[in-house]
Amino acid sequence: MPRLLRKRLLPNQVSQFQKALLDAFDPISFDNMLQVDFGHRRESLYFGNFHMPDRVLGVINAVEDRSWTAELLLAAIHARPDDLELQEFASQFGLAYTKHSKKAFERIIYESHSMLDPDVWIKSLAELLPRVCRISYTSLGNNRITGTGFLVAPYIVMTNYHVMEDVIHNPALASRVRLRFDYKEDLDGNVLSSGTPYQLAHEWDYDHSEYSPIDTMPYPGGNVPESEQLDYALLCVKGTPGKDHVQNLSSTTRGWITLPDDVNLVPNTPLAILQYPGIPNLMLAIETSGIMTTNSNLTRVRYSTNTVEGSSGAPCFDADWNLIALHHCGDPKYENFYKPQYNQGIPIIAICDLLNKRGKPLHLTN
């Protein structure tokens, strides 16, 4: 399905979409379409003027901010499959709805879930594996700190600020930090590849952004982190690991994960995480309906994909292995018998926006 990227609609298209929805729905059926077909209560998107044109425009603006416009359009067409005005508006984005014969045995259950070519999918995954590393060091208190990182430029690794917090506040610890790629053991614990360790460069702090106190609040209410509280650290590595050959694969250059121009964080779509969860081997966790929601200023995304200690700083991907988020924490509630409800990451586009604002876009480092 072609994506309607963030803020893709032009002003005249917003007006066309608003008119099509107004012509197709009355206030009650509009709210019902949002809840039943789109999966969101109208109040969670727009809670304001009950004048119908303002209500529809408020919802359109809300889904535009979250990059959910295509999903709202498909939901509206699903609720009104014979509406020619909605069909005509959708056709310009390649989203025209096709009614299926009642005799068809196969059906698309989730419009937002695409089918995947397994050869392409496995090849793309294989290219990503050597770009993810395990980060470890000993703190001043002799605590072993571990996390996950990944190359985003030939010599720059992204991880969480909180993984590197002790080093950022105590630069003398930088010499203790090791970033190890390619380590692998078999099921019996035998070392198949000792991996390739790297150290931090002399000037290693390319950029960082602290986490928000809200991230640790079990009950934050409606509070959201500020746009500069993104819990990331960009580390300059000694050498150029992204241009080096992968151990035991002399013909393969490691490469790095390019930051995207935009992402599509659609609820109930897949989210995969490549991580070092407290064990030597790189592991993959994936949920086919992993993405749960984003917060109001798009500084956090929540998902149901599993992580454990050591996973902080891991890259999060969609089903096509596009980088969409930086994993950073889990549900902060630790009450007795409480079952965690979510894990949480930083939308990668929020990090890109802040880097551009600070004059540090990563494409200049390549």
N, C-alpha and C positions, 0 to 999 in steps of 0.2 A: 504494500500500500504506500503510495507516495506520501511523504510527510509534509504536513503544513508546519514549517519551522516556526520558531519563536517569533512573534510579531510579524507573521508572514502576510496577514491580511492587510490590504491597502484600505485607506479610509472609505473609498467607494464600495469595496467588497464587504466591509463591516456593515455599511448601510444596506447592501443587498441581502446579506445574511439576516440582519435584523428584520427586514421586511418579509423575507420568506418565512421566518419563524412566526412573526405576528399573523401572517395570513394562514398559517397551518394550525396554530394552536390558540386556544383561549387560556386564561390564567390557570384554571384547574388542570387542563390536559397538558399544559406546558410543564407545570411542576411534576405531574405524574410521569411525563417522558423523562425528565431529568433523573428522577429516583429509580424508575423501573428499567429504562433502556440505557441511560447513561451511567447509572450507579452512584449518583451523588444527590443528596438533598439540596434543593435550591438555596436554603439558608446557609449551607456551607460554602456556597459560591458567591452569593449576593444577598445581603440582608439590609434592605434599604427601602427606597421608594416603591410602593406597590402599584404605581402607574405602570401598566403593562409595557409600553415602549421602553421605559427606564429599566424595568425588571429584565427584559430581554437583553438590552444593551449591557447592563451590569454583568450578566452571566457571560456574554460574549467576551467582554474585557477580562473577566476572571479566567476563562479557559485559554484565552490568548496568552496571558501571563504564565500559565502553566504548560503551554505547548500541547493543549488537549483539544484544539479546535477541530481537527479531523475526526476525533472520537465523538465530539458533540454532534457534528454534522451527520455522521453515520447513525448515531442514536436517533436523531430526528427523522432521518429517512426510514429507519427501521420501524419507527412508530407511525409514519405516514408514507408507506411505500408507493402510493399512487400520486403523490404530490409532485406535479411537474415543475413547479417553481424551485423546490428543494433539489430535484434531480438536475435541473439546468444549472443551478449554482454549483452543485457538486462536480459536474462534468468538467469544469475548467481546472480541477485539481486531480482529475483521474479517479475520482471517488464515486462515480455513478453506481447506484445500487441496482443489482440485477435480481429480479424475482426468479426463483428456481421452480422447476416443474415439481408438482406434488409426487411424481413418480420417481424422483431422484432418490437413490439410496444413501448418498453421501452428503453431508452438510458441513458448512463452516460454523463452528460453535463460537469461537472467539475471533472477531474480525481483526483484532489487534495482534493476533499470533500468526506469524508467517511460517510457511513450511521452509525447511532448510535443506540445502544440498550437503549431505554428510561429508563428501570429499572436501568441499570448500571449507566447511565448518571445522573439520579436524586439522586441515592444513593451517588455517588461521590460528587455531589454538596452539599448534606446535610452534608457530612463529612467536607467540607471546611468552611461552614458558621461560626461555632463557633471559627474558627482560625483567623478570621479577626476582627480587633478592630477599634474603633474610638479614635483618639488621640486628646487631647485638653489641653490647658493651657493659662494663661494670661501673656502676655509679660510685659516688664518693662514699656512700654507705655500704659498699660492697654488695649491692643488690644487682642481680643479673637482669638487665633490661633487654627485651627482645621485641621486634616488630617486623613488619613487612614493608618493602619499598619497591619501586619500579622505575625504570629508566624512561624519562620523557625528553631526553636530548642525549647526544653522544656521551656527555660526562655529567649529567644531572639526574639525580634520583629524587623522586617525590615520596614523602611519607607523612606521618602526622607530626605536628608540633609537639604533642604530648609525648611521643616516642623519644624525641630529641630534646625535650625540655631541660633535663639536667645538663646536657652538653651546651645548650645555648646559654644557660646561666653560668656555666663553669667551663669556659673554652679549653682549659687544660685537659679536659676529658676527651677531646677530639681524637687524640692519638690512640685511644682505646677502641674506637668504633671500627667495626668490621662489617662490610657489606659483601655477603657471599652469594654468588650465583652458581647454579647448576649442580648443587650438592644433591646426591641421590643415594638412597639405601634400598635394598630389596626387602621383602616381607620378613626375612630372618634377621635383619639388621646388618647385613653385609654391605659394605660401602661399594657402590657401583661407580660413583664419581665423587671425588673429593671436592669438586667445585673450584671456583676461582674467587679468592678473596680480594677485595679492594679496600683502600683506606680513603679517608677524606683528604681533599686538597688543603693546602695551607690556608687559602681564602675559601672556606667551604660553605659559608652561609649565603647562598644566592638570594634567598628571600624566605620569610616565614610569616605566619599569621596565627595568633593565639586562638585557643578555643574560648567558648563562652561559658560563664558560670551557669547559664541556663541548661547547658548540656548535662549537668550533674543533678538537676532538680527533678525529683520524682513527680512533682506536680507544678509545672511551669505556668499553668494557666494559658493565657493568650500571648505570653511573652515569646519573642523570637530573637535569635542571635543577630548581632549587627552584621552588616555586609563585609566588615573587615575582621570578623571573628570566624575564621574558616579552618582552623586547626590543621594547617599544612606547614611543611618544611621542605624546601628545595635545597638539596645538598650537592655541592660540587665535589666530584670524585677525582682522586689522583689518577691520571691517565684518561683514556677514552674507551670505557668498557663497551659502549654502543657500537664502536667500530672494530672491536676485537673479535677474534674467532671464538666460537663456543667450544668449551673443552670436549674432547672426543668427537668433535664434528668440525674438523679443520677447514672444510669448505664452506661452512656456514658462519656468516657475520651475525653478531648478536642483534643489532638494531635497537630501536627504541619505540615507545608508544607515542604516537603523535596526538597532541591535544586537539580536540574537535573544534569546529566553528560553532556548532550548536548540538544540543542533545534533545531527545524526546523522552521525557520521564512520564510514561503513561501507566496509570494504576493497573494492576493485574497482568502486567507483562513480565517476561523473564528478566532475572538479574542473577549474574554469575560473579563469583569472587575467587580470584587466585590468591592464595594466602599461605603463610607459614604459621599454622595454628599451634605453636608451642612444641612442634616436632621438627626434625631435620628436613623432612621432605616437603616440597611444595604440594599443596592440596587444592582441589577444586570443590567449591560448594555452589549449587545452582538450584533455583526455584523457578518453575515455569510461570508462576504468577507472583513473582517475588515483590515487585514494586507495590507499596501500599499507598503512600501519599507524599506530597511535598508541603513544606510550611508556606506561610503567606508571602514571605519575601524571597523564596527560592534559595535559601541558604542551607537547607537540610532536606534530605530525602530519607524516608523510612521504608524498610523492606523486611521480608521474612526469611531471607537467606541466612544460613547459619554461620556464625563465627565464634572463635574462642580467644583466650589470651594469646597474644602473638600475632593476631590478625590485623591489629591496628596499622593503618597505612597501606592496606591492600587495595588494588585496583578493582573496580566494579564495572561489569560489562553488560551490554544488552545481548540479545540472542545472536546477533551478527558480529559479536566481539568488538563492538564500538565502545570505547571508554566513556562511561557516563558519570562515574562518581568515585570519590576517595572514601573508603570505609574508615570510620573513626570511633564508633562506640556502640554500646548496646543499651537496652532499656535500663535506666538508672534505679529502678525500684528493686529493693532487695528485702522486701517484707517476707515474713514466714509464709511458706506454701504459695508464694506468688509465682505465677508462670510468666516469664518474660514475653512481652507482646511484640517487640520489634528490635531490629538493629538499625543503625543510622549511619549515613554518609553525607559527604559534602558534594553537591552537584558540581561536576568538573567545570561547567560553564561559569559558575560563580567564581571559581579560582581563576579562570582565564580572564574574566572581567576585571578582577582585582589586580592581576599582573599587568594588564594593559593600562589600568588606571595609574599604577605605580611606575609605568614606563619600563617594565621588565618582561615583555612578551617572549616566550620561549623560542619562537621561530628564529629569533636573532642569534640564538646560541648554536644553531645547527650548522 
